[in-house]
Amino acid sequence: MSIVKLKNGKEKFINDEIDLRNLISEELGSDAEDEYINIIEKIESLTKVVLSLGIKNKALEEENDGLICEIDGLQKDINELNESLYYVKETIKSLREEYNYNENRKILNVIENLERNI
């Protein structure tokens, strides 16, 4: 609610949107009232779009947070696999050195195959 002072010095009491529309129509004509209605409709439409985008943004942020946790878990798994692979390679290297020394060709071939497939 407000009181609007017009150019002619009169004051007009505005209680709601209908009062404002009537004032616009009386003072500026029906074209101005139509333009006012179009502006209000655009504002309402854009407000709905903004609210919808806010909801979608929140959902995307939650999904992103979940993906980040999943990536962190996968990175941990990769690190553990790399560590295990390192120990397997070291074990194979040790076996190679031991069996090279003893010249056991059959076991050495198995070790070489393991090395190629890692």
TIMI-2910 file (N, C-alpha, C, CB; in pm, 1 decimal, decimal comma, always signed):
<rs>
+----------+----------+----------+----------+----------+----------+----------+----------+----------+----------+----------+----------+------+
!      n_x !      n_y !      n_z !     ca_x !     ca_y !     ca_z !      c_x !      c_y !      c_z !     cb_x !     cb_y !     cb_z ! resn !
+----------+----------+----------+----------+----------+----------+----------+----------+----------+----------+----------+----------+------+
!    +83,0 !   -117,1 !     +0,0 !     +0,0 !     +0,0 !     +0,0 !    +87,6 !   +123,7 !     +0,0 !    -94,5 !     -0,4 !   +119,6 !  Met !
!    +47,0 !   +217,3 !    -84,9 !   +121,4 !   +342,7 !    -88,0 !    +35,3 !   +451,5 !   -148,5 !   +252,5 !   +327,3 !   -167,2 !  Ser !
!    +81,2 !   +573,1 !   -128,9 !    +14,4 !   +689,3 !   -187,2 !   +106,8 !   +744,8 !   -294,3 !    -19,9 !   +798,4 !    -78,3 !  Ile !
!    +50,9 !   +765,0 !   -415,4 !   +128,3 !   +814,5 !   -528,9 !    +81,1 !   +957,0 !   -558,0 !   +112,1 !   +721,3 !   -655,5 !  Val !
!   +178,2 !  +1047,3 !   -569,3 !   +144,7 !  +1185,1 !   -602,5 !   +156,2 !  +1202,4 !   -753,1 !   +237,1 !  +1285,7 !   -527,3 !  Lys !
!    +50,1 !  +1247,2 !   -817,2 !    +44,9 !  +1263,7 !   -961,6 !   +101,2 !  +1400,0 !  -1001,6 !    -99,3 !  +1248,0 !  -1012,4 !  Leu !
!   +129,2 !  +1416,4 !  -1130,9 !   +185,8 !  +1542,7 !  -1180,4 !    +91,5 !  +1660,8 !  -1156,3 !   +217,1 !  +1531,4 !  -1329,9 !  Lys !
!    -37,2 !  +1635,0 !  -1157,8 !   -133,7 !  +1744,5 !  -1138,6 !   -151,5 !  +1781,0 !   -990,5 !   -269,4 !  +1705,7 !  -1198,7 !  Asn !
!    -74,1 !  +1716,8 !   -903,4 !    -78,7 !  +1748,5 !   -761,7 !   -171,3 !  +1659,5 !   -681,5 !   -119,5 !  +1889,0 !   -743,9 !  Gly !
!   -255,3 !  +1585,1 !   -747,9 !   -346,4 !  +1494,9 !   -677,7 !   -268,9 !  +1375,7 !   -622,7 !   -459,8 !  +1447,2 !   -771,7 !  Lys !
!   -327,2 !  +1314,0 !   -521,9 !   -268,9 !  +1192,6 !   -465,3 !   -364,3 !  +1076,8 !   -489,6 !   -239,6 !  +1209,6 !   -313,3 !  Glu !
!   -305,5 !   +963,3 !   -517,3 !   -385,1 !   +844,3 !   -545,8 !   -337,9 !   +733,1 !   -452,2 !   -372,6 !   +801,3 !   -696,8 !  Lys !
!   -433,1 !   +667,5 !   -386,8 !   -401,9 !   +557,5 !   -296,8 !   -393,7 !   +428,6 !   -379,3 !   -509,2 !   +545,5 !   -182,9 !  Phe !
!   -278,7 !   +358,9 !   -368,9 !   -257,7 !   +233,0 !   -441,0 !   -255,4 !   +121,5 !   -337,6 !   -124,2 !   +235,5 !   -525,8 !  Ile !
!   -353,2 !    +33,1 !   -347,0 !   -365,5 !    -76,8 !   -251,4 !   -304,4 !   -205,4 !   -304,8 !   -511,5 !   -100,0 !   -216,5 !  Asn !
!   -314,7 !   -226,5 !   -436,8 !   -265,2 !   -351,2 !   -495,2 !   -232,4 !   -329,5 !   -642,9 !   -369,5 !   -465,2 !   -478,6 !  Asp !
!   -200,6 !   -437,4 !   -710,5 !   -162,6 !   -430,0 !   -852,3 !   -277,4 !   -377,1 !   -938,1 !   -119,0 !   -568,2 !   -903,1 !  Glu !
!   -399,5 !   -412,8 !   -905,4 !   -515,1 !   -367,0 !   -983,9 !   -526,8 !   -215,3 !   -976,1 !   -645,9 !   -433,6 !   -933,8 !  Ile !
!   -506,9 !   -159,1 !   -857,3 !   -509,9 !    -13,2 !   -843,1 !   -401,1 !    +51,2 !   -928,6 !   -492,4 !    +27,3 !   -695,1 !  Asp !
!   -282,5 !     -8,5 !   -930,5 !   -172,0 !    +45,7 !  -1009,4 !   -203,7 !    +36,9 !  -1158,6 !    -41,0 !    -29,3 !   -977,9 !  Leu !
!   -258,5 !    -76,3 !  -1200,0 !   -296,7 !    -91,0 !  -1341,1 !   -400,6 !    +13,4 !  -1381,4 !   -351,4 !   -232,4 !  -1367,3 !  Arg !
!   -499,3 !    +34,2 !  -1295,1 !   -602,5 !   +134,2 !  -1323,4 !   -542,8 !   +273,5 !  -1333,3 !   -710,7 !   +131,4 !  -1215,6 !  Asn !
!   -450,9 !   +306,1 !  -1243,9 !   -385,2 !   +437,3 !  -1247,2 !   -307,4 !   +455,0 !  -1377,1 !   -291,1 !   +454,0 !  -1126,2 !  Leu !
!   -232,3 !   +350,6 !  -1415,1 !   -155,5 !   +356,8 !  -1539,9 !   -249,9 !   +378,6 !  -1656,8 !    -72,6 !   +227,6 !  -1560,8 !  Ile !
!   -360,4 !   +305,8 !  -1659,2 !   -458,1 !   +318,0 !  -1767,9 !   -518,7 !   +458,5 !  -1771,3 !   -569,5 !   +212,5 !  -1752,2 !  Ser !
!   -555,5 !   +510,7 !  -1653,0 !   -616,8 !   +643,9 !  -1645,0 !   -518,9 !   +753,6 !  -1687,0 !   -666,8 !   +670,7 !  -1502,5 !  Glu !
!   -395,5 !   +743,5 !  -1642,3 !   -299,1 !   +850,9 !  -1664,2 !   -222,7 !   +838,2 !  -1795,7 !   -201,7 !   +854,8 !  -1550,5 !  Glu !
!   -196,5 !   +714,8 !  -1839,5 !   -112,3 !   +695,6 !  -1957,6 !   -184,4 !   +628,3 !  -2074,1 !     +7,8 !   +614,2 !  -1920,6 !  Leu !
!   -297,8 !   +570,3 !  -2048,8 !   -374,8 !   +507,2 !  -2154,9 !   -364,5 !   +354,9 !  -2151,9 !   -328,9 !   +558,8 !  -2289,0 !  Gly !
!   -448,6 !   +291,8 !  -2235,8 !   -457,5 !   +145,3 !  -2235,0 !   -332,0 !    +78,5 !  -2290,3 !   -578,0 !   +100,6 !  -2315,3 !  Ser !
!   -261,9 !   +146,2 !  -2382,8 !   -136,8 !    +88,8 !  -2434,7 !    -33,2 !    +74,5 !  -2323,4 !    -80,1 !   +176,4 !  -2548,7 !  Asp !
!    -26,3 !   +174,8 !  -2237,4 !    +67,7 !   +169,5 !  -2124,8 !    +26,7 !    +59,7 !  -2027,0 !    +74,1 !   +306,3 !  -2052,2 !  Ala !
!   -104,9 !    +45,7 !  -2006,3 !   -152,2 !    -61,8 !  -1917,6 !   -116,5 !   -197,8 !  -1976,3 !   -305,5 !    -51,6 !  -1895,4 !  Glu !
!   -134,1 !   -216,0 !  -2106,8 !    -98,9 !   -342,1 !  -2173,1 !    +51,4 !   -370,2 !  -2159,0 !   -138,9 !   -337,6 !  -2323,1 !  Asp !
!   +132,1 !   -266,6 !  -2175,9 !   +276,6 !   -283,4 !  -2161,6 !   +312,9 !   -321,3 !  -2017,8 !   +349,9 !   -154,4 !  -2202,9 !  Glu !
!   +245,2 !   -258,5 !  -1921,3 !   +266,5 !   -292,1 !  -1780,4 !   +232,6 !   -439,5 !  -1755,9 !   +180,8 !   -200,6 !  -1688,7 !  Tyr !
!   +121,2 !   -484,8 !  -1810,5 !    +80,0 !   -624,6 !  -1794,1 !   +185,1 !   -717,3 !  -1856,0 !    -59,6 !   -649,1 !  -1859,4 !  Ile !
!   +235,0 !   -681,7 !  -1975,0 !   +340,2 !   -762,9 !  -2039,5 !   +465,9 !   -769,8 !  -1953,4 !   +375,4 !   -705,3 !  -2178,0 !  Asn !
!   +503,6 !   -656,7 !  -1895,8 !   +623,2 !   -653,4 !  -1810,4 !   +603,3 !   -743,1 !  -1688,5 !   +654,8 !   -508,2 !  -1765,7 !  Ile !
!   +487,6 !   -735,5 !  -1625,0 !   +458,5 !   -818,4 !  -1507,3 !   +462,4 !   -966,2 !  -1545,2 !   +320,2 !   -781,8 !  -1446,9 !  Ile !
!   +403,2 !  -1001,7 !  -1659,5 !   +404,1 !  -1141,8 !  -1703,9 !   +546,4 !  -1190,8 !  -1729,9 !   +319,1 !  -1158,1 !  -1831,1 !  Glu !
!   +628,8 !  -1105,8 !  -1791,0 !   +768,4 !  -1143,1 !  -1815,3 !   +843,0 !  -1163,4 !  -1683,1 !   +839,0 !  -1035,3 !  -1900,2 !  Lys !
!   +819,0 !  -1075,1 !  -1588,2 !   +884,0 !  -1087,8 !  -1457,1 !   +842,1 !  -1218,7 !  -1390,3 !   +848,5 !   -967,0 !  -1365,9 !  Ile !
!   +713,5 !  -1250,9 !  -1394,7 !   +665,0 !  -1375,4 !  -1334,4 !   +726,4 !  -1496,8 !  -1404,0 !   +511,2 !  -1382,5 !  -1341,3 !  Glu !
!   +732,8 !  -1490,5 !  -1537,7 !   +790,5 !  -1601,0 !  -1614,3 !   +938,6 !  -1618,0 !  -1582,5 !   +771,3 !  -1577,8 !  -1764,7 !  Ser !
!  +1011,5 !  -1508,0 !  -1578,4 !  +1154,3 !  -1514,5 !  -1547,3 !  +1177,7 !  -1561,1 !  -1403,5 !  +1219,8 !  -1377,6 !  -1569,4 !  Leu !
!  +1090,0 !  -1523,2 !  -1312,9 !  +1101,3 !  -1568,4 !  -1175,0 !  +1089,0 !  -1720,7 !  -1168,4 !   +993,6 !  -1501,4 !  -1087,0 !  Thr !
!   +993,8 !  -1775,2 !  -1243,7 !   +978,4 !  -1921,2 !  -1248,2 !  +1102,9 !  -1987,0 !  -1305,5 !   +855,3 !  -1960,0 !  -1331,7 !  Lys !
!  +1158,2 !  -1928,4 !  -1411,6 !  +1279,3 !  -1983,5 !  -1473,2 !  +1395,1 !  -1981,1 !  -1373,4 !  +1316,7 !  -1904,0 !  -1601,0 !  Val !
!  +1411,1 !  -1868,8 !  -1304,7 !  +1520,2 !  -1855,8 !  -1207,2 !  +1504,2 !  -1958,9 !  -1095,1 !  +1523,8 !  -1712,3 !  -1148,2 !  Val !
!  +1382,7 !  -1976,1 !  -1045,8 !  +1358,8 !  -2075,8 !   -940,4 !  +1388,9 !  -2216,5 !   -991,4 !  +1212,9 !  -2067,8 !   -890,1 !  Leu !
!  +1346,6 !  -2244,5 !  -1113,5 !  +1373,0 !  -2376,0 !  -1173,0 !  +1523,1 !  -2399,0 !  -1189,5 !  +1302,1 !  -2388,8 !  -1309,4 !  Ser !
!  +1593,5 !  -2296,8 !  -1235,8 !  +1738,4 !  -2308,6 !  -1251,8 !  +1807,4 !  -2327,3 !  -1117,1 !  +1794,5 !  -2184,9 !  -1322,7 !  Leu !
!  +1756,0 !  -2262,2 !  -1015,1 !  +1812,5 !  -2279,7 !   -881,2 !  +1797,8 !  -2423,6 !   -833,6 !  +1745,0 !  -2184,8 !   -782,0 !  Gly !
!  +1681,7 !  -2482,2 !   -859,1 !  +1658,1 !  -2621,9 !   -819,8 !  +1750,3 !  -2714,3 !   -898,6 !  +1509,7 !  -2661,5 !   -842,7 !  Ile !
!  +1759,7 !  -2689,3 !  -1030,6 !  +1847,0 !  -2771,7 !  -1114,7 !  +1992,5 !  -2756,0 !  -1073,1 !  +1830,1 !  -2734,6 !  -1262,9 !  Lys !
!  +2032,5 !  -2633,4 !  -1041,2 !  +2170,0 !  -2607,6 !   -998,3 !  +2201,3 !  -2683,8 !   -869,5 !  +2192,8 !  -2456,3 !   -977,8 !  Asn !
!  +2106,9 !  -2683,8 !   -776,6 !  +2128,4 !  -2755,3 !   -650,9 !  +2144,0 !  -2904,9 !   -677,3 !  +2011,6 !  -2729,7 !   -553,1 !  Lys !
!  +2060,3 !  -2958,5 !   -766,3 !  +2069,4 !  -3101,6 !   -799,4 !  +2203,3 !  -3132,5 !   -864,2 !  +1954,0 !  -3143,7 !   -893,3 !  Ala !
!  +2249,0 !  -3044,5 !   -953,5 !  +2378,5 !  -3065,2 !  -1019,5 !  +2493,6 !  -3056,2 !   -919,8 !  +2398,4 !  -2962,3 !  -1131,5 !  Leu !
!  +2484,3 !  -2964,5 !   -824,6 !  +2588,6 !  -2953,3 !   -722,0 !  +2595,0 !  -3080,8 !   -638,1 !  +2562,8 !  -2830,8 !   -631,3 !  Glu !
!  +2477,4 !  -3135,4 !   -603,0 !  +2475,0 !  -3259,5 !   -524,9 !  +2533,9 !  -3374,9 !   -605,4 !  +2330,9 !  -3293,3 !   -481,2 !  Glu !
!  +2497,8 !  -3380,2 !   -734,9 !  +2552,9 !  -3484,4 !   -822,2 !  +2703,9 !  -3468,9 !   -834,2 !  +2487,4 !  -3479,0 !   -962,1 !  Glu !
!  +2749,5 !  -3345,4 !   -848,9 !  +2892,5 !  -3317,8 !   -859,6 !  +2965,8 !  -3361,1 !   -732,7 !  +2916,4 !  -3168,5 !   -886,5 !  Asn !
!  +2907,0 !  -3331,6 !   -616,6 !  +2968,3 !  -3373,4 !   -490,3 !  +2982,3 !  -3525,7 !   -484,6 !  +2884,9 !  -3323,1 !   -370,6 !  Asp !
!  +2877,5 !  -3595,0 !   -531,0 !  +2882,3 !  -3741,3 !   -533,6 !  +2990,8 !  -3792,5 !   -626,4 !  +2748,1 !  -3797,7 !   -576,0 !  Gly !
!  +3003,4 !  -3728,3 !   -742,1 !  +3106,4 !  -3770,0 !   -837,9 !  +3246,7 !  -3744,3 !   -782,8 !  +3088,1 !  -3696,3 !   -971,7 !  Leu !
!  +3263,2 !  -3634,1 !   -713,0 !  +3393,9 !  -3603,9 !   -653,5 !  +3430,6 !  -3711,2 !   -551,4 !  +3393,1 !  -3463,6 !   -586,6 !  Ile !
!  +3332,7 !  -3752,7 !   -469,7 !  +3359,1 !  -3860,6 !   -372,3 !  +3394,8 !  -3989,3 !   -445,0 !  +3236,0 !  -3883,7 !   -280,3 !  Cys !
!  +3323,6 !  -4017,1 !   -552,8 !  +3351,0 !  -4138,7 !   -630,1 !  +3490,9 !  -4133,1 !   -691,3 !  +3245,1 !  -4157,6 !   -740,8 !  Glu !
!  +3529,0 !  -4018,5 !   -744,2 !  +3663,0 !  -4001,6 !   -802,3 !  +3769,5 !  -4021,3 !   -695,1 !  +3677,7 !  -3861,6 !   -867,5 !  Ile !
!  +3745,3 !  -3963,9 !   -577,3 !  +3841,1 !  -3981,2 !   -467,7 !  +3858,5 !  -4128,7 !   -432,7 !  +3795,4 !  -3902,9 !   -343,9 !  Asp !
!  +3746,9 !  -4201,6 !   -429,1 !  +3753,8 !  -4344,8 !   -400,2 !  +3828,6 !  -4420,7 !   -508,5 !  +3614,0 !  -4402,1 !   -384,6 !  Gly !
!  +3801,5 !  -4385,1 !   -633,9 !  +3871,2 !  -4450,3 !   -745,3 !  +4020,3 !  -4418,5 !   -742,6 !  +3810,4 !  -4406,7 !   -879,6 !  Leu !
!  +4054,8 !  -4295,8 !   -709,0 !  +4195,9 !  -4259,0 !   -700,7 !  +4266,1 !  -4339,1 !   -592,0 !  +4211,0 !  -4108,7 !   -673,7 !  Gln !
!  +4196,6 !  -4359,5 !   -480,8 !  +4253,6 !  -4440,4 !   -372,6 !  +4276,0 !  -4583,4 !   -421,5 !  +4160,8 !  -4439,4 !   -247,7 !  Lys !
!  +4177,0 !  -4638,1 !   -494,0 !  +4190,3 !  -4773,9 !   -548,6 !  +4308,2 !  -4783,1 !   -646,0 !  +4059,8 !  -4816,1 !   -619,5 !  Asp !
!  +4323,0 !  -4681,0 !   -731,0 !  +4434,6 !  -4679,1 !   -827,1 !  +4568,0 !  -4676,9 !   -753,3 !  +4423,8 !  -4556,6 !   -921,5 !  Ile !
!  +4574,7 !  -4594,8 !   -650,5 !  +4699,1 !  -4587,1 !   -572,4 !  +4732,3 !  -4721,7 !   -507,7 !  +4687,6 !  -4478,2 !   -463,9 !  Asn !
!  +4629,6 !  -4788,5 !   -454,2 !  +4652,9 !  -4919,2 !   -393,0 !  +4696,5 !  -5021,6 !   -498,0 !  +4526,1 !  -4967,9 !   -320,8 !  Glu !
!  +4633,7 !  -5017,7 !   -615,8 !  +4673,8 !  -5109,5 !   -723,4 !  +4817,4 !  -5082,6 !   -768,5 !  +4578,1 !  -5096,7 !   -843,2 !  Leu !
!  +4852,5 !  -4955,7 !   -781,9 !  +4989,4 !  -4921,5 !   -820,6 !  +5090,1 !  -4971,1 !   -717,1 !  +5003,4 !  -4770,0 !   -838,9 !  Asn !
!  +5054,5 !  -4958,7 !   -590,9 !  +5143,7 !  -5006,7 !   -484,9 !  +5157,6 !  -5159,0 !   -492,6 !  +5090,6 !  -4964,2 !   -345,2 !  Glu !
!  +5046,0 !  -5227,7 !   -512,8 !  +5050,1 !  -5374,3 !   -525,8 !  +5131,6 !  -5415,3 !   -647,5 !  +4907,5 !  -5432,2 !   -535,9 !  Ser !
!  +5111,6 !  -5344,5 !   -757,2 !  +5186,1 !  -5374,1 !   -879,2 !  +5336,2 !  -5354,2 !   -857,2 !  +5137,0 !  -5285,4 !   -995,1 !  Leu !
!  +5371,7 !  -5251,3 !   -785,3 !  +5512,4 !  -5227,5 !   -754,2 !  +5570,8 !  -5348,6 !   -679,3 !  +5528,4 !  -5097,7 !   -669,6 !  Tyr !
!  +5497,2 !  -5398,2 !   -578,5 !  +5546,9 !  -5512,5 !   -501,6 !  +5553,5 !  -5639,6 !   -586,2 !  +5458,1 !  -5536,3 !   -379,7 !  Tyr !
!  +5458,5 !  -5657,4 !   -676,9 !  +5462,1 !  -5773,7 !   -766,9 !  +5585,2 !  -5765,4 !   -856,8 !  +5332,3 !  -5781,6 !   -853,0 !  Val !
!  +5609,4 !  -5646,0 !   -911,6 !  +5727,7 !  -5628,4 !   -998,1 !  +5857,1 !  -5652,8 !   -920,9 !  +5729,3 !  -5486,6 !  -1059,0 !  Lys !
!  +5862,1 !  -5604,9 !   -798,3 !  +5981,4 !  -5626,0 !   -716,5 !  +6001,0 !  -5774,8 !   -686,2 !  +5971,4 !  -5545,7 !   -585,5 !  Glu !
!  +5890,6 !  -5844,0 !   -660,3 !  +5897,7 !  -5988,0 !   -634,2 !  +5946,2 !  -6061,7 !   -757,8 !  +5760,6 !  -6042,4 !   -590,2 !  Thr !
!  +5892,9 !  -6025,1 !   -873,0 !  +5935,5 !  -6088,0 !   -999,0 !  +6083,5 !  -6060,4 !  -1024,5 !  +5850,0 !  -6036,4 !  -1117,8 !  Ile !
!  +6124,6 !  -5937,1 !  -1000,6 !  +6264,9 !  -5901,1 !  -1018,6 !  +6353,9 !  -5986,1 !   -927,7 !  +6286,3 !  -5751,0 !   -989,8 !  Lys !
!  +6310,4 !  -6003,2 !   -805,5 !  +6386,6 !  -6083,8 !   -710,4 !  +6392,0 !  -6230,0 !   -754,6 !  +6325,1 !  -6073,1 !   -570,2 !  Ser !
!  +6277,2 !  -6281,2 !   -801,3 !  +6273,6 !  -6419,4 !   -850,2 !  +6364,6 !  -6437,2 !   -971,5 !  +6129,8 !  -6459,7 !   -886,1 !  Leu !
!  +6363,1 !  -6339,4 !  -1059,8 !  +6447,4 !  -6345,5 !  -1179,8 !  +6595,2 !  -6355,9 !  -1139,4 !  +6424,1 !  -6220,1 !  -1270,0 !  Arg !
!  +6634,1 !  -6270,9 !  -1046,3 !  +6773,9 !  -6271,3 !  -1003,9 !  +6811,1 !  -6405,2 !   -939,7 !  +6800,3 !  -6156,1 !   -905,5 !  Glu !
!  +6719,3 !  -6457,3 !   -858,4 !  +6745,8 !  -6584,1 !   -791,3 !  +6753,8 !  -6699,1 !   -892,5 !  +6636,9 !  -6612,7 !   -686,6 !  Glu !
!  +6661,8 !  -6704,2 !   -986,6 !  +6660,6 !  -6816,1 !  -1081,5 !  +6762,1 !  -6798,8 !  -1193,7 !  +6522,4 !  -6832,1 !  -1140,9 !  Tyr !
!  +6802,7 !  -6679,3 !  -1221,0 !  +6913,6 !  -6658,9 !  -1314,6 !  +7040,8 !  -6718,7 !  -1255,8 !  +6933,4 !  -6507,5 !  -1345,9 !  Asn !
!  +7052,8 !  -6696,4 !  -1128,2 !  +7170,9 !  -6747,7 !  -1059,2 !  +7172,9 !  -6900,2 !  -1062,9 !  +7174,6 !  -6697,7 !   -913,7 !  Tyr !
!  +7058,1 !  -6962,2 !  -1044,6 !  +7049,9 !  -7108,4 !  -1042,3 !  +7030,2 !  -7168,9 !  -1180,5 !  +6937,2 !  -7151,8 !   -952,4 !  Asn !
!  +7008,9 !  -7085,4 !  -1279,4 !  +6992,9 !  -7126,0 !  -1418,8 !  +6878,9 !  -7226,3 !  -1439,0 !  +7122,2 !  -7185,5 !  -1469,4 !  Glu !
!  +6767,7 !  -7202,8 !  -1375,8 !  +6649,3 !  -7286,5 !  -1393,1 !  +6564,0 !  -7221,6 !  -1502,3 !  +6568,4 !  -7302,3 !  -1257,6 !  Asn !
!  +6576,5 !  -7265,7 !  -1624,7 !  +6518,1 !  -7201,9 !  -1742,2 !  +6364,9 !  -7206,5 !  -1743,7 !  +6571,4 !  -7267,7 !  -1866,7 !  Arg !
!  +6303,6 !  -7311,8 !  -1701,3 !  +6158,5 !  -7324,4 !  -1704,6 !  +6093,9 !  -7218,6 !  -1614,9 !  +6115,7 !  -7465,7 !  -1660,8 !  Lys !
!  +6141,1 !  -7202,2 !  -1495,4 !  +6087,8 !  -7101,3 !  -1403,8 !  +6119,3 !  -6961,5 !  -1456,2 !  +6145,8 !  -7120,1 !  -1261,5 !  Ile !
!  +6236,6 !  -6944,1 !  -1513,9 !  +6274,9 !  -6815,0 !  -1570,5 !  +6179,8 !  -6775,5 !  -1683,7 !  +6420,2 !  -6819,6 !  -1621,8 !  Leu !
!  +6137,3 !  -6871,3 !  -1765,7 !  +6039,8 !  -6843,0 !  -1872,5 !  +5907,0 !  -6796,7 !  -1814,9 !  +6017,9 !  -6967,1 !  -1959,9 !  Asn !
!  +5861,4 !  -6858,2 !  -1707,6 !  +5737,3 !  -6816,1 !  -1642,0 !  +5750,5 !  -6672,9 !  -1592,2 !  +5702,1 !  -6910,9 !  -1524,9 !  Val !
!  +5863,1 !  -6642,2 !  -1533,5 !  +5886,8 !  -6506,4 !  -1481,8 !  +5887,4 !  -6405,6 !  -1595,7 !  +6020,5 !  -6499,7 !  -1404,4 !  Ile !
!  +5952,4 !  -6439,4 !  -1705,5 !  +5956,5 !  -6350,2 !  -1821,8 !  +5816,9 !  -6325,6 !  -1877,3 !  +6046,4 !  -6408,8 !  -1931,0 !  Glu !
!  +5735,0 !  -6429,8 !  -1882,1 !  +5596,5 !  -6415,1 !  -1927,9 !  +5517,1 !  -6320,1 !  -1835,5 !  +5527,4 !  -6553,7 !  -1933,9 !  Asn !
!  +5538,0 !  -6337,5 !  -1706,5 !  +5471,9 !  -6248,1 !  -1609,8 !  +5513,3 !  -6103,0 !  -1633,4 !  +5506,1 !  -6289,9 !  -1464,7 !  Leu !
!  +5641,8 !  -6080,8 !  -1655,4 !  +5692,7 !  -5946,4 !  -1678,5 !  +5630,8 !  -5884,0 !  -1803,2 !  +5844,5 !  -5949,2 !  -1691,1 !  Glu !
!  +5618,1 !  -5961,1 !  -1908,4 !  +5560,4 !  -5908,3 !  -2033,2 !  +5413,4 !  -5874,2 !  -2017,5 !  +5577,4 !  -6008,8 !  -2146,4 !  Arg !
!  +5343,1 !  -5946,8 !  -1935,1 !  +5198,3 !  -5927,1 !  -1919,9 !  +5160,3 !  -5824,8 !  -1814,2 !  +5133,5 !  -6057,2 !  -1886,4 !  Asn !
!  +5256,1 !  -5770,8 !  -1746,9 !  +5226,1 !  -5668,4 !  -1645,6 !  +5236,5 !  -5531,9 !  -1707,3 !  +5320,8 !  -5679,4 !  -1524,6 !  Ile !
+----------+----------+----------+----------+----------+----------+----------+----------+----------+----------+----------+----------+------+
</rs>
